[in-house]
């Protein structure tokens, strides 16, 4: 038997993709965390502003995650063709995907911006929180096309096994956002008026513009692709849309869970949704951090599948699982040490901080489970297993999360109800992915 060549899944090769992906991935939630930290400490109506930022951030994340599934689909297609030495076959697919996303994002913006009041009323937002939510969203939503185009290009980069370009773009956007957040939210007396929550929205828009400009520069200078769409559809375009549609439904069910959580928290009261906003954004920050190894699994897994290298595919799953869980444990330890100090970064209200601290331990407890789920989720995306991911999320959301939330809410557990439901949700996702991968790909090792 030939000796297994594990160079493709070596520590060095995995981290060459994973570490830049981690840095690029945390830039987006870092922007949201910065918004919340800055907004949560304004002098007037800080709780209402924080609640509005959390509600809008939840909706924006939902829409962007749902629409950005072509990023994962194009990444899988590019990596599989790279592994099969047939990159030329997707040269027209890339610009066609980018144009498709541009048109889709403009369509979504045209629908949601005028309906902002209706949308956030559905989150149980009322009065000043609703007013803030609408004004904040109508500025942030202008960035839809910018974000979706950037993410699609990032998917191409990842398919080419390069995440450092996306990292540089994301870091630059994060720096722009942080600087402008302070300048525009608080203002400079005599020079820049304090714009409160709207200032944070403009800062985010500037960050998105920066990221897109840089992504286009790397795209034209560093990749073999172009932006000249062919009128003849690439043969892979329809399979890509099918994969994206399955991932669309998967992500839709994922965001239904997040939307339900925020709707319940808003209904409990403004202090609860403020605390939930902090908890959710920290959870997302951890998720994107761990997701760097999932991105490595996505890129390398797709390439190995294209090369039909099933032995290294199994080896990849074991190594990335170990690294992802280690990252999760480190994050847990750091947050455990600074458990009572973390909430103060985002808000000074004693009631909000008490609610945050009461449920934060559940968020920490979930991290190793999240690590396994996110890692295998990334590999499955690279393998093109979109239909299974769709079905698993539907089961986890409607047969796991929703019943757990309803039952826990019935007993008056409030924030505990929300995060216990998320714990059930992640347990179903992690176990379903591990079982499926072992059954399908372990047998192909020999």
N, C-alpha and C positions, 0 to 999 in steps of 0.2 A: 504493500500500500504506500502511495506517495505521501511524503511528509507534508503536514498542513503548513502552508505559508500564511502566518498570521500578521504579516507586515501591514496589510490593509486595515486591520483592527488593532494595531498597536496603540499603546498609551499615547505616544507622540502624535500619531495620525488622528486619533479620536479627539485629543485636546486641541490639535491644530484647527479643527472645525468647531469644537464645543466652546472653547474659551471666548473667541470673538463672538460666537452666537449668544453666549451668556451676557456679555457686555452689551451687544446690540439689543438683545431681548429685554434687559432690565431698563433700557433707556426709555421705552414707552411708558411702563408703569412708573418710572422715576418722574416723568413729566406730570403724571396724574398725582403722585404723592407730593410733588413740589407745589402743585396747585392747591392741594388740600391743606398742606402745612402753612402756606402763605395766607390762603383765604380764611382758614380756621383761626387765625390770629389777628384779623382786622378788628378795629375798635368797635365798629357798628354792625349789629346783626350778624355776628360771626357764626352762630349756630345755624341760622337760616341759610346763610351763604354756603356753609359747609355741607348742609343737607342737600341744597340745590346742586352743588358740584358733584356730590356723590350720586345723585339720581341721574343727572345728565351723563356723567362718566360711565355709569352702568349701561345706559341706553346706547351711547356712542360705541362702547366696547362691543356690545351685542351686535350692532349693525356692521361695524367694521370687521369683526371676527367672522360673521356670517358671509359677508360679501368678499372677504379676502381669501376665501378657500381656493380660488384659482391660483393663489401664491403657492399653496401646498401642491396643487395638481401640476402646475408647470415645473415646480422643483422635482417632483417625482418623475415626470416625463424626461426632463433634461438629464437627471442623474442616471436613469435607466439607459438612455441612449448613449450617454458618456461611457457607461460600463460596457455596452455592446459595440463601442467604437463606431457609432452611427449618428454622431452629433449633427451632421449635415441634414439629417431627415427632419429636424425640428427648427430649422432656421427661419422658416416662414411662420411656424406655430407661435413663436415668441411675440412678434409684433401684432399678430392677430389677437392674441390673449390680452395684450396691453390695451389695444383699441377697444376690445370688448369690455374690459374693466372700466375704461374711461366713460363709455356710454352708459354703463350700468350705474356708476356712481353719480353721474349727472341726473339720471332718472330718479334715483333714490333721494337725492338732495331736493329736487323739484317737488317731490311728494311730501317729505317730512318737514321741511322748513315752514310751510304755511300751516301745518297741522300741529305745531309744537305745543300749543295750549292743550289740545285734546290728548296728545301723547302723554304729557306729564301729569295731566289730571288722572290718567289711568294708573299712574304710580301712587295715587292718593295724595299728590302734592296740592296744597291749597294756599291761598293768601300770598304772603311775601315769598314763600318758598317756590310757589308756582311762578310768580313774576320773575324771580331770579333765574329759575330754570329755563324759562322761555328765552329771555334775553341772552343768557350764556350759550344756550344751544344754537341759536340762530347765527351766532358768530362762529362757533366751533364747527358747525356743519359745512361751512364754506370750504373747510379743509378735507371733506370727503374725497373728492377726486385726487387731491394731492397725496393723501395717505394711501389710497388703494393703488395708485400707480407706483408709488414707492415700494409698497409691499410686494407687488407683482415682480418688480425688478429685483427685489431682495430674493424672491423665490428662484429667479434665474441664477443669481449669484450662488445660492445654496446648492442648486443642481450641479453647478460647475465645481462643487466641493470647496468654495471659497466663501467664508463668512466674515472675513476681515473688512471687506469693502462696506458691507452693511453696518459693521461695528463703527467704522469711521463716520458714516453718515448719521447714525443714531446718536453717537456721542456729541457730534456737532449740534444736532437738533436739541439735545438735552441741555447743552450749555446755553444756547440761545434762549431756550424757554426759561431756565432758571434766572438768568440775568434780567430778561424782560418782565418776568413775574414780579420781581421786587420793584422794578422801575414803574411799571404800569399799574399794579394793584395799589401800592402805597403812594406813588408819585414822588416828585421832587418839588418842594415848595418854590414857586416862582418860575418853574421851568416845565414840569410835566404834571398835569392834574392827576389826582388819585382817581383811578377808574374802577376801583373795587373789583367785583367779580368779572365784569366785562374786560378788565385789564388782563386777567388770567386767560380769558378766551383769545384775545389778540396775541398774547405771548405764545400760546399753543399753535396758533395759525402761522406765526412767523417761523416757529420750529419746524412745522410740517413743510413749509416752502423751502427752507434750508436743506432738509433731508432729501427732497425730490431733486433739487438742482444738483446736489452732490451725487445722488444715485445715477442720474442721467450721465454725468461726467464719467463715472466708472464704467457704465454700460457701453458708452461709445468708445472709450479709450482702452478698455481691458477685456471685453468679451468679443467673440466672433459674430455676434448678432447685430441686427440693425432694426430700424423702426419703419421700414417700408412694407406696409401690409400688402400681401398678394390678394388679388380678387378671387383666386382659386383657393378654396379652403384646404389647409393642410389635412392629410388623412388622420392625424392624431387630434384634430380639433374637437371632433364629436366625442371621442373617448375622454378627452380632457374635460369637456362640459359635463359628461355623465359622472365622472369622478368628482368634479366640483359640486354638482347637484347633490350627490350623496353626502359630501362633506358639509354642504350648505344645510341639509336637514339635520345632520349630526350637530352642527354648531348652533342651529336654531333651537334644538331641544336643550342644549347646554345653557343657552342664554335665557330660556324660559325659566330654568331653575334660578338663575341669578335675578331675573326680573321679579319672580315670585318672592324671593328673599327680601329684595328691596321694597316691594309693595307692602309686605307684612310689617317690615321694620318701620316704614313711613306711617302705617296705620297705628302702630304702638305709640307714636309721638315723635316730636322733633329731636329729642335727646337720643332716642333709640336709632333713628335713621342717621344721625350724626355719628354715633358710635359704630353703627354698621358700615358707614362709608369708610371709616378708618380701618376696620377689620377687613373689609372686602379688598381695599386697595393694598393692604399689606399681604393678604392672601395672593392677590394677583402678582405682586412684586416677587414673592417667593416662587410662584408658579413659573413666571418668565425666567427667573434665575435658574431653576432646575431644568427648565425647558431647553436650555442650551445644549444639554446632552441629548435631549430628544431630537433637536435639530441635527446633531451629529448622526444620530441613528437614522433619521430621515434621509440625509444625504448619502451616507455610506451604505445604508441598507438598500436604497434604490440602485446604487451602482453595483453592489454584490448580486442583487437579483438579476440585473441586466447581464452580468457575467455568469449567471447560474452557479454562483459560489455559495452553496447552502451551508457548508461546514463553517466558513467564516461568518456567515449570517448568524448562526447559533452562537458562535464565539463572541460576536458583537453584542448580542443581547445580554450575555452574562457580564461582560466588562462594563457596559454602560449602566446596567442596573447597579453594580457595585459603586461606581462613581457618583451616580445620581443620589443614592441613599446616603452616601457619605456627606455630600453637599447638604442634604436635608437635615442630617444630624448636627452638622456645624451650625446651620441657621437656627435650629432649635436651641442649641446650647447658648448661642449669643443672645437670643431673645429671652431665654430663661434668666440669664444674668442681669439683663436690663429690663426685666418684665415691667416694673413700675415706672420706668422712665420713658418708655417708648411712646405711650399715649400723649405725654406732655408736649411732644414735638408737634402734634397736630391740633391740639385744642387745650384750653386751660379750664374749661367748665368742669366743675367737680362731679356733677351728675353724669356727664358724658364720659369722663375718665373712669368713673366707677363701673359704668355699664361696659365700657371697653375691656377693662381688666377682668370683669366677671366671665367673659367668654373667650378671651384671647388664648387661654390654655388649650381650648379645643382646636383652634387654628394651628397651634404648634404641634399638637398630637397627630394631626393629619399628615404632616409633612413627609414621613417615609412612605406612607401609602400613596400620596400624590406623586412622589418620585417614581415609583414603579409604574403608576398609571400613565404619567406623562411620557416616560421613556418609551414604553411599548406603543403608546399612541403615535409617537414620532416615527418609530420603525414601521408601523402598519401603514402610515401615510406614504412613506417611501416605497413600500411594497405595492401600493395601489389598492389596499384592502379597504376602500372607502365604504363599501356596502356594509361590511361587518361593523365598522366604527359607527355608522349611522344607526344600525339596529341596537348596538350595545348602549348608545347614549339615549335612545328612546326608552329602552327598558330601565336604565338607571334613573332617568328623570321622572317617568310616569308611574313606574312600579316600585321605585325606591325613594327618591327625594320627595316627591309630592305626598305620598301617604305618610312618610316620616314627619314631614312638616305639619300636615293637618292634625295628626295624632298628638304631636308634641305641643302644638299651639292650643289644642283643645284642653290640655292640662295646664295652660297658662305659663309655659316655659319661656316664651318671648325670644330673646336673643339665643338662649340655649336651644330653643326649637329649631331656629334657622341653622345653627352650626352643627347640631346633631344630625339634621337632615343632610347637610353637606358631607358629613362623615360617612353616612350610609351610602350616599351617591358615589363617593370616591372608592369605597370598598367594592362596590359592584363593578365599577369601571376597571379597577386594577385586577381583580380576580378574573373577570371575563377576558381580558387581554392576555394574561399569562396562560390561562387554560387553552385558549385558541392557538396561541403561538406554539406551545409545546406540542399540541396535537398535529398541527399542520407542518411545522418546519423541523422539529426534532427528528422525525423519522427520515427526513431528507439528508440528514447529516452523513449517513453511511451509504 
